[in-house]
Amino acid sequence: MKYTISGDNLQFVNIEFMPGEMIYSEAGSMVYMSGNVRMETKATGGVLSGLKRAMAGESFFVTNFYADGGSGLVGFAGNVPGKVMAIDLRGGKQWVLQKTAFLAAEASVALDIAFQRKFGAALFGGEGLILQKVYGEGTVFISGAGDFIEYNLLPGQSLKVSTANVAAWEASVSYDIQSLGVKTALFGGEGLFVTTLTGPGKVVVQSMTMSKLANSILPYLPNKG
C-alpha cells in the first residue's frame, strides 16, 4: 500500500493498493476510486462488531475495497473541513480515537471500542462513555475538523485541552477531566471542564470541533420561523 495526503484544509487521502490487499473505511467516506476497485459493504467481524461500532458513534457497516487485475486507487475524506493524518500502528502500538475520527485503515488494523477509564471523563469530557481503539500491524487514517497538532508527552507530563478538541492519543496516555471552576466557566468563555492528558505518549489535538463548527454556521442558516 502507498498513500499521499492532498489538500490544505479540505484534505483527503489517496491510497494505491494491489490485488490481495484490502482497505476498509467508515461507510460514506469514499470520494473516488479507479475503475478496477470493487466495493463490498458488510458488518466486518459480524453483528457484534457492527454493534460495537454503532455504540462508538460510527456506522454499523464498513466498506471494504479490493483491487482487481492490477493496482487500484481510492480516495477518502472526512465529513467536515479539516485534516487527515496517517498513524502507523506497527510494533504493537495502540491508539484511542474520538468517536468521529476513524476514516480508513488497512485490513491488518483492528477497530474496536474503548471505554472511558473514569466516570467523570465519560460524563463531562465531551466524548461520551465509549471511544474507539485501533491496533494491529498496519496504518490507520484519521480525520478531524480544522488543523492538527501533535504533542509527545513525557512520563508524568500533562496537557490540558478544551473539551472535544482531542482527536486521538496513544493508549499509554491517561485521560481525565478537570474543573476550571464556576467563575471561569461563567465569565471566561472556556466552559466548565477541560480534558487533562498525562504522558507518556503522543496526543493529536484538532483546532476545531463539530459543535463549534455547527454553532458558527447556525446564525447564517435560513430561519423558517
Backbone bond lengths (Angstrom), bond angles and torsions (degrees), N, CA, C in turn:
res aa  C-N    CA-C-N  psi(-1)  N-CA   C-N-CA  omega(-1)  CA-C   N-CA-C  phi
1 M - - - 1.456 - - 1.520 110.43 -
2 K 1.334 116.17 134.91 1.456 122.96 172.80 1.527 108.12 -123.96
3 Y 1.320 116.59 151.47 1.460 118.01 179.76 1.518 110.53 -149.40
4 T 1.312 115.37 154.56 1.465 123.08 169.58 1.522 107.38 -135.05
5 I 1.318 115.74 151.16 1.461 121.16 176.55 1.523 107.63 -112.04
6 S 1.331 116.81 122.51 1.460 122.64 -173.27 1.525 110.93 -112.23
7 G 1.342 114.48 156.30 1.452 119.86 175.24 1.508 112.75 97.47
8 D 1.321 114.90 178.01 1.453 122.13 -179.34 1.526 109.90 -112.02
9 N 1.324 117.89 -82.11 1.455 121.37 178.07 1.521 113.12 -108.24
10 L 1.316 116.58 11.45 1.470 122.68 172.69 1.522 106.93 -133.12
11 Q 1.320 115.27 60.23 1.451 120.16 -168.12 1.529 113.82 -78.74
12 F 1.332 114.68 154.37 1.452 120.66 167.53 1.515 108.74 -142.10
13 V 1.334 116.68 158.76 1.451 122.43 -179.22 1.525 109.06 -105.78
14 N 1.333 116.06 132.93 1.454 123.05 179.06 1.530 107.63 -105.45
15 I 1.310 117.82 118.76 1.464 122.02 -175.01 1.525 109.31 -115.27
16 E 1.330 115.76 126.34 1.462 122.20 173.81 1.524 107.85 -107.71
17 F 1.312 116.86 126.92 1.461 120.33 -177.53 1.513 110.73 -142.27
18 M 1.316 116.27 162.12 1.463 123.17 -171.13 1.525 111.43 -105.64
19 P 1.356 117.31 162.50 1.468 120.21 172.63 1.527 110.29 -55.78
20 G 1.311 116.81 138.62 1.456 122.18 -175.80 1.512 112.73 96.04
21 E 1.335 117.31 -18.28 1.450 121.46 174.23 1.527 109.44 -95.55
22 M 1.317 116.84 156.06 1.462 120.82 178.20 1.516 109.18 -137.70
23 I 1.315 115.90 137.74 1.448 123.69 173.75 1.523 107.86 -116.08
24 Y 1.322 117.96 139.01 1.467 118.71 175.02 1.521 109.51 -127.03
25 S 1.320 115.18 154.30 1.460 120.04 -174.87 1.515 109.94 -143.62
26 E 1.330 114.27 164.75 1.456 120.97 168.31 1.517 108.36 -61.04
27 A 1.318 118.37 136.01 1.462 122.45 -178.16 1.520 110.30 -57.47
28 G 1.330 116.38 130.33 1.455 121.66 176.95 1.505 115.57 93.42
29 S 1.340 119.76 1.14 1.461 121.19 -176.61 1.524 113.37 -94.49
30 M 1.342 118.47 -6.00 1.456 121.35 178.82 1.526 110.77 -71.13
31 V 1.346 116.94 131.94 1.455 122.94 178.24 1.520 110.58 -99.19
32 Y 1.312 116.88 -45.24 1.468 121.52 179.09 1.518 108.83 -155.19
33 M 1.349 115.82 164.35 1.460 120.66 173.53 1.518 108.61 -156.35
34 S 1.330 116.22 154.05 1.456 120.67 177.99 1.526 109.92 -71.95
35 G 1.336 115.13 162.96 1.465 120.03 -172.62 1.508 115.02 -64.21
36 N 1.330 117.61 -21.69 1.468 120.05 -178.24 1.519 113.50 -94.12
37 V 1.331 117.19 8.18 1.468 120.43 178.37 1.523 109.42 -91.17
38 R 1.314 115.14 132.11 1.469 122.19 -178.53 1.527 108.90 -109.67
39 M 1.333 116.27 137.41 1.463 122.45 -178.90 1.526 110.23 -109.15
40 E 1.323 115.72 143.53 1.458 122.28 171.77 1.526 108.34 -139.20
41 T 1.298 117.20 122.69 1.458 121.56 178.33 1.523 108.90 -99.19
42 K 1.317 115.81 124.10 1.463 119.47 -176.72 1.517 109.91 -154.77
43 A 1.311 114.85 164.52 1.461 121.14 173.70 1.520 107.38 -87.72
44 T 1.329 116.14 83.32 1.454 121.43 -177.13 1.520 110.50 -58.30
45 G 1.329 115.41 131.45 1.454 119.80 -178.29 1.512 113.43 87.90
46 G 1.354 116.03 -0.54 1.451 119.84 178.34 1.515 113.38 94.52
47 V 1.331 114.93 -176.66 1.461 121.21 -175.95 1.519 111.77 -62.99
48 L 1.346 117.76 -39.09 1.465 120.72 -178.18 1.521 110.94 -61.82
49 S 1.342 117.47 -45.22 1.458 120.28 178.51 1.519 111.27 -63.89
50 G 1.343 116.29 -37.83 1.460 119.83 176.83 1.516 111.99 -62.67
51 L 1.326 116.47 -41.68 1.464 120.21 177.64 1.525 111.43 -64.86
52 K 1.325 117.10 -37.44 1.459 120.78 177.28 1.519 110.45 -61.70
53 R 1.337 117.08 -44.42 1.461 119.75 179.17 1.521 111.09 -63.08
54 A 1.324 116.40 -40.24 1.461 120.13 178.56 1.524 111.05 -63.16
55 M 1.334 117.41 -38.27 1.459 121.76 178.09 1.520 111.33 -64.75
56 A 1.342 116.44 -31.19 1.458 120.91 -178.72 1.521 112.66 -86.02
57 G 1.348 116.87 3.76 1.454 120.27 176.78 1.506 114.69 94.90
58 E 1.333 118.05 3.72 1.454 121.84 179.36 1.528 109.91 -100.18
59 S 1.338 115.36 176.79 1.452 120.64 178.29 1.527 110.62 -69.11
60 F 1.338 116.10 149.44 1.464 121.04 174.38 1.524 110.43 -59.83
61 F 1.345 116.52 -33.69 1.453 122.67 -176.88 1.528 111.19 -104.84
62 V 1.327 116.00 155.89 1.455 122.72 166.89 1.524 107.44 -120.11
63 T 1.326 116.28 161.41 1.459 121.45 178.87 1.515 108.80 -110.20
64 N 1.321 116.80 124.43 1.461 123.04 177.11 1.524 109.49 -95.74
65 F 1.324 116.46 142.03 1.454 122.17 -179.74 1.519 109.53 -122.89
66 Y 1.345 116.09 131.62 1.451 123.12 -179.85 1.530 109.00 -127.13
67 A 1.334 116.59 146.03 1.463 121.93 176.88 1.526 109.06 -103.88
68 D 1.318 117.12 128.50 1.460 122.77 -179.45 1.526 109.99 -112.04
69 G 1.354 116.72 129.84 1.457 121.08 172.22 1.512 115.41 72.62
70 G 1.314 118.78 23.60 1.459 121.88 -179.56 1.506 111.50 141.26
71 S 1.319 115.65 179.52 1.464 119.55 -177.77 1.522 110.88 -65.06
72 G 1.312 116.46 142.45 1.456 122.49 179.36 1.521 110.42 -115.22
73 L 1.318 115.65 160.73 1.454 122.01 -179.56 1.515 109.23 -132.76
74 V 1.336 115.94 131.88 1.460 120.18 178.70 1.520 108.46 -141.80
75 G 1.334 116.88 142.13 1.451 121.89 179.31 1.516 110.92 -118.55
76 F 1.349 116.20 139.72 1.460 122.59 179.94 1.524 109.25 -126.21
77 A 1.331 116.06 149.22 1.458 121.25 176.49 1.515 109.41 -145.35
78 G 1.344 115.89 155.27 1.443 121.04 176.31 1.518 111.55 -75.12
79 N 1.325 116.99 176.43 1.468 120.88 -175.84 1.526 112.98 -98.79
80 V 1.343 118.14 6.80 1.468 121.95 174.89 1.528 108.04 -139.32
81 P 1.340 118.21 157.60 1.470 119.80 176.04 1.526 110.35 -58.73
82 G 1.318 116.13 127.36 1.451 118.07 -178.16 1.509 112.46 173.12
83 K 1.326 115.90 -158.05 1.447 124.07 -172.84 1.526 111.77 -110.12
84 V 1.336 114.02 160.51 1.460 123.03 171.99 1.522 107.15 -123.06
85 M 1.322 116.87 138.38 1.474 121.62 179.57 1.515 110.21 -133.61
86 A 1.329 115.92 140.96 1.461 122.13 174.51 1.514 109.51 -97.12
87 I 1.331 117.53 134.26 1.460 122.79 177.77 1.526 108.40 -122.07
88 D 1.323 116.77 120.93 1.465 122.94 179.03 1.529 108.77 -86.30
89 L 1.322 115.79 117.74 1.464 120.84 -176.78 1.520 113.33 -96.13
90 R 1.310 117.27 -0.14 1.465 120.35 -175.97 1.523 111.55 -60.24
91 G 1.325 115.11 146.68 1.455 119.97 -179.56 1.513 114.05 92.20
92 G 1.327 116.59 17.76 1.456 120.42 176.73 1.517 115.00 85.88
93 K 1.332 117.77 14.71 1.462 120.03 -179.54 1.523 110.93 -73.61
94 Q 1.311 115.28 145.17 1.463 122.26 174.46 1.521 108.52 -129.38
95 W 1.327 115.70 138.91 1.463 121.29 178.38 1.511 109.49 -126.03
96 V 1.322 115.72 149.99 1.463 123.31 173.20 1.522 107.26 -108.29
97 L 1.346 116.22 133.85 1.460 121.97 -177.53 1.516 109.95 -118.60
98 Q 1.336 116.41 145.37 1.453 117.62 168.33 1.521 107.90 -65.06
99 K 1.331 116.35 157.99 1.456 120.81 -164.60 1.524 115.41 -65.52
100 T 1.348 119.24 -14.49 1.458 120.56 178.86 1.526 112.62 -108.01
101 A 1.339 118.39 6.74 1.465 120.78 -170.98 1.519 113.89 -82.98
102 F 1.330 119.38 -29.91 1.465 120.47 -175.07 1.515 110.98 -64.29
103 L 1.356 115.97 133.33 1.457 121.99 179.13 1.522 111.27 -117.62
104 A 1.331 117.64 -56.97 1.465 121.40 -178.11 1.523 108.50 -161.50
105 A 1.337 115.66 166.41 1.464 119.84 -179.36 1.512 110.14 -161.97
106 E 1.335 114.60 162.49 1.460 120.82 171.03 1.524 109.38 -72.40
107 A 1.342 115.13 160.45 1.465 119.83 -178.57 1.522 112.30 -62.04
108 S 1.332 117.81 -25.73 1.465 121.53 -178.07 1.525 112.93 -77.35
109 V 1.336 117.49 -2.64 1.462 121.94 179.32 1.526 109.81 -98.03
110 A 1.314 116.95 129.85 1.465 122.23 177.55 1.521 109.59 -96.57
111 L 1.330 115.95 137.44 1.463 123.02 177.26 1.516 108.29 -113.17
112 D 1.316 116.38 121.24 1.466 121.31 -176.80 1.525 108.15 -135.90
113 I 1.331 116.22 -179.37 1.460 120.51 177.18 1.519 109.11 -103.10
114 A 1.330 115.37 154.89 1.466 122.02 177.15 1.511 108.06 -134.27
115 F 1.313 116.74 132.15 1.460 121.36 179.06 1.519 110.24 -90.11
116 Q 1.333 115.89 147.39 1.450 120.68 175.54 1.525 109.76 -59.55
117 R 1.315 115.60 140.58 1.462 120.81 -179.32 1.524 112.27 -74.36
118 K 1.343 116.42 -28.38 1.459 120.13 -177.60 1.517 109.86 -128.14
119 F 1.311 115.45 140.57 1.465 120.71 -175.65 1.524 112.07 -63.53
120 G 1.346 117.16 -34.88 1.459 120.17 179.09 1.511 112.29 -61.90
121 A 1.329 116.57 -40.19 1.457 120.64 178.04 1.519 110.99 -65.17
122 A 1.318 116.42 -35.76 1.460 120.49 178.91 1.521 111.54 -67.09
123 L 1.329 116.66 -40.75 1.456 120.42 -177.12 1.524 112.79 -74.98
124 F 1.336 116.96 -41.83 1.458 120.02 -168.55 1.526 114.23 -119.70
125 G 1.318 118.08 -2.78 1.455 119.71 -174.44 1.507 115.03 -78.14
126 G 1.336 118.33 -6.93 1.441 120.59 176.10 1.513 114.66 87.70
127 E 1.332 118.86 -5.08 1.454 121.69 -178.13 1.525 113.08 -113.53
128 G 1.331 117.61 -5.20 1.442 119.82 -179.89 1.514 112.40 81.39
129 L 1.300 115.86 -178.57 1.458 121.52 -176.51 1.521 112.50 -71.81
130 I 1.335 117.01 -35.24 1.455 121.34 -171.53 1.527 110.69 -111.36
131 L 1.321 115.88 129.53 1.455 123.89 174.02 1.521 108.43 -115.87
132 Q 1.320 116.71 -174.37 1.462 121.32 178.10 1.522 110.05 -111.74
133 K 1.320 116.19 147.69 1.464 122.09 176.08 1.515 108.68 -126.06
134 V 1.340 116.62 134.86 1.464 121.13 178.19 1.528 108.64 -125.33
135 Y 1.330 115.56 142.42 1.450 121.66 179.51 1.523 108.92 -159.90
136 G 1.324 116.20 162.95 1.454 120.98 179.73 1.512 111.55 130.95
137 E 1.325 116.12 172.28 1.462 121.63 -176.47 1.519 110.73 -90.71
138 G 1.320 116.62 71.03 1.452 120.74 -178.85 1.516 111.54 -168.86
139 T 1.334 115.18 -166.76 1.461 122.21 -177.51 1.517 110.52 -114.43
140 V 1.329 116.33 136.42 1.461 122.50 174.75 1.524 107.94 -116.34
141 F 1.315 116.72 145.70 1.457 122.46 179.05 1.524 108.70 -113.51
142 I 1.330 115.30 130.52 1.462 120.51 178.91 1.527 109.27 -116.91
143 S 1.316 116.41 156.97 1.460 121.63 176.87 1.525 108.73 -131.35
144 G 1.323 115.75 153.89 1.459 120.55 179.68 1.508 110.74 -154.28
145 A 1.316 116.40 170.07 1.457 122.08 -178.13 1.528 110.07 -87.28
146 G 1.340 116.22 139.08 1.452 120.32 179.90 1.516 112.04 75.71
147 D 1.329 116.76 -143.15 1.464 123.10 -179.69 1.519 110.96 -102.42
148 F 1.345 115.43 158.77 1.455 122.88 175.45 1.521 109.95 -106.03
149 I 1.323 116.43 145.10 1.455 122.29 166.90 1.522 107.57 -137.82
150 E 1.336 116.13 139.07 1.462 121.46 -175.42 1.522 110.26 -111.70
151 Y 1.325 115.77 134.61 1.454 122.67 176.13 1.519 109.08 -119.14
152 N 1.325 115.89 140.79 1.463 121.47 175.13 1.525 107.73 -110.20
153 L 1.323 116.46 102.21 1.457 121.92 -176.04 1.524 111.32 -82.32
154 L 1.314 116.09 134.18 1.461 121.77 175.01 1.528 109.52 -79.73
155 P 1.332 117.65 164.20 1.475 119.24 177.79 1.519 112.03 -54.90
156 G 1.327 116.28 125.15 1.449 121.80 179.91 1.519 114.76 84.61
157 Q 1.319 117.82 -11.53 1.465 121.06 179.80 1.522 109.84 -77.85
158 S 1.331 116.79 136.45 1.459 121.24 -175.70 1.522 111.34 -117.37
159 L 1.313 114.61 152.51 1.459 122.65 175.72 1.518 107.54 -134.30
160 K 1.331 116.47 127.49 1.459 121.53 177.85 1.529 108.75 -101.26
161 V 1.321 115.84 127.16 1.459 121.38 -173.38 1.521 109.14 -128.59
162 S 1.311 116.47 139.62 1.456 120.79 176.45 1.527 110.55 -56.38
163 T 1.312 115.74 143.91 1.463 122.00 -174.68 1.524 112.19 -50.00
164 A 1.322 117.08 133.20 1.466 126.82 175.26 1.520 114.06 73.51
165 N 1.340 119.66 2.64 1.464 120.54 177.27 1.526 112.97 -86.58
166 V 1.319 117.60 -3.00 1.459 120.36 176.82 1.526 108.61 -86.07
167 A 1.335 116.66 118.70 1.462 120.49 -178.82 1.523 112.01 -87.44
168 A 1.344 117.30 -40.28 1.460 120.85 -175.94 1.522 109.22 -163.85
169 W 1.327 115.67 156.72 1.459 120.46 175.75 1.516 109.28 -156.48
170 E 1.334 114.87 153.93 1.457 119.70 176.95 1.521 109.74 -66.26
171 A 1.335 114.93 149.94 1.461 119.71 -176.08 1.528 112.27 -64.49
172 S 1.328 117.65 -17.94 1.463 121.05 178.54 1.523 112.64 -74.95
173 V 1.333 117.31 -12.76 1.459 122.15 -179.47 1.528 109.64 -86.09
174 S 1.320 117.24 129.64 1.466 120.70 177.14 1.524 109.46 -84.88
175 Y 1.333 115.73 149.34 1.469 122.26 -170.63 1.511 108.70 -130.97
176 D 1.334 115.89 127.87 1.464 120.48 179.76 1.523 108.18 -152.85
177 I 1.328 116.38 175.18 1.462 120.79 177.38 1.519 109.01 -119.16
178 Q 1.337 114.79 156.02 1.461 120.33 179.96 1.514 108.78 -138.66
179 S 1.315 116.28 136.60 1.455 121.05 179.28 1.528 110.49 -78.04
180 L 1.330 114.99 137.67 1.464 120.44 175.43 1.520 112.05 -90.17
181 G 1.324 116.25 -8.35 1.456 120.28 -177.24 1.516 112.09 97.21
182 V 1.301 116.82 148.27 1.462 122.26 -175.89 1.526 111.54 -62.53
183 K 1.344 117.50 -40.79 1.468 120.47 -178.40 1.520 111.29 -61.88
184 T 1.328 116.39 -44.64 1.461 120.48 178.61 1.515 110.87 -64.38
185 A 1.334 116.60 -39.40 1.457 120.27 -179.81 1.522 111.41 -64.98
186 L 1.335 116.60 -39.44 1.465 120.66 -176.78 1.520 112.78 -75.26
187 F 1.344 116.79 -39.57 1.460 119.99 -170.81 1.529 113.98 -115.69
188 G 1.323 117.52 -12.18 1.461 119.36 -177.52 1.503 114.05 -92.14
189 G 1.349 116.85 -15.32 1.455 119.99 177.95 1.511 114.85 73.52
190 E 1.348 117.67 14.36 1.453 120.16 -176.01 1.527 113.55 -108.75
191 G 1.316 118.84 2.62 1.443 120.47 -177.40 1.511 111.76 85.79
192 L 1.314 116.63 173.73 1.463 121.72 -174.61 1.526 112.43 -86.56
193 F 1.346 117.54 -26.96 1.457 121.20 -174.87 1.527 111.26 -128.35
194 V 1.333 115.20 151.51 1.459 121.99 168.97 1.527 108.05 -124.14
195 T 1.308 115.47 155.41 1.455 121.46 175.27 1.527 108.90 -84.82
196 T 1.313 116.99 131.16 1.464 121.69 177.75 1.524 108.94 -112.88
197 L 1.327 115.71 120.93 1.465 122.32 179.37 1.518 108.35 -113.92
198 T 1.328 116.78 132.49 1.455 121.84 -176.65 1.518 109.97 -123.96
199 G 1.338 116.22 128.98 1.450 122.57 -177.07 1.512 113.69 -74.18
200 P 1.344 113.92 173.08 1.458 126.34 22.55 1.522 113.87 -91.39
201 G 1.329 115.16 152.76 1.445 120.52 174.17 1.511 112.98 139.97
202 K 1.318 115.32 171.08 1.457 122.41 -178.08 1.529 111.04 -92.88
203 V 1.315 114.87 147.08 1.465 122.80 179.07 1.520 108.17 -132.53
204 V 1.328 116.89 135.84 1.465 122.33 176.14 1.523 108.07 -112.83
205 V 1.342 116.29 122.09 1.456 123.00 -178.42 1.526 109.33 -110.52
206 Q 1.327 116.47 138.39 1.464 121.09 176.64 1.528 109.58 -106.07
207 S 1.346 116.04 144.63 1.462 120.46 -174.04 1.525 113.10 -79.96
208 M 1.321 117.27 -17.45 1.456 122.14 -178.19 1.525 108.84 -128.57
209 T 1.323 117.20 155.83 1.458 121.86 173.29 1.520 109.23 -123.30
210 M 1.316 115.61 160.76 1.465 120.18 179.83 1.522 111.07 -60.34
211 S 1.354 116.69 -40.84 1.459 119.70 -177.82 1.524 111.27 -67.77
212 K 1.334 118.02 -40.52 1.465 120.95 177.82 1.519 111.00 -64.63
213 L 1.338 116.11 -40.58 1.463 120.00 178.96 1.526 110.56 -63.37
214 A 1.335 116.06 -44.20 1.467 119.79 179.37 1.517 111.74 -63.80
215 N 1.339 117.07 -41.65 1.466 120.54 -179.73 1.521 112.34 -66.92
216 S 1.340 117.28 -32.38 1.461 119.83 179.23 1.519 112.09 -72.79
217 I 1.334 117.06 -27.03 1.468 121.51 179.94 1.519 111.70 -86.33
218 L 1.309 117.42 -28.95 1.462 122.73 -172.13 1.540 114.26 -52.16
219 P 1.351 119.74 -43.75 1.475 118.59 -178.26 1.527 114.10 -63.73
220 Y 1.346 116.75 -18.64 1.467 120.12 -176.12 1.527 113.00 -98.23
221 L 1.337 117.02 -1.95 1.446 119.93 178.98 1.522 110.47 -77.27
222 P 1.337 117.61 146.53 1.479 119.96 179.26 1.519 111.47 -58.90
223 N 1.302 117.15 136.67 1.453 123.04 179.44 1.524 108.78 -100.25
224 K 1.323 115.70 114.09 1.457 121.12 -177.99 1.532 112.04 -92.69
225 G 1.319 115.82 12.06 1.462 119.37 176.61 1.495 113.56 82.66
